[in-house]
Amino acid sequence: MPGTSKTKAPVQTFEEVRYLRTLSENKVRVRARLTDNSEVEGIVEFYDVDFIRLTRDGEPNLFLYKHDIKYLYEVGSSETRTTERGGSSSEKEDRTPPRPVR
């Protein structure tokens, strides 16, 4: 096949640390979807090889193991959520695409 590369894509890009540092330094509010499909929201205050610490307003801070996180995404300031019962919402959602943590 013409134009086919024989090199494989890298398994890891090492961009995770840079992304988490940016979130932490800029105090960006994020939402994490966990493996049990629950969601938690807060600001990344600290991160390590194995976990992320989320600081939340009016609630206890959380230490989340990275292997328990499906994905993490930034929460927009004008974000609205669809209701479970309604199935859809006429309001527009303002979200950045989910980014895998691993």
Secondary structure by P-SEA (a helix, b strand, c coil): ccccccccccccccaaaaaaaaaaaabbbbbbbccccbbbbbccccccccbbbbbbccbbbbbcccccccbbbbbccbbbbbbcccccccbbbbbccccccc
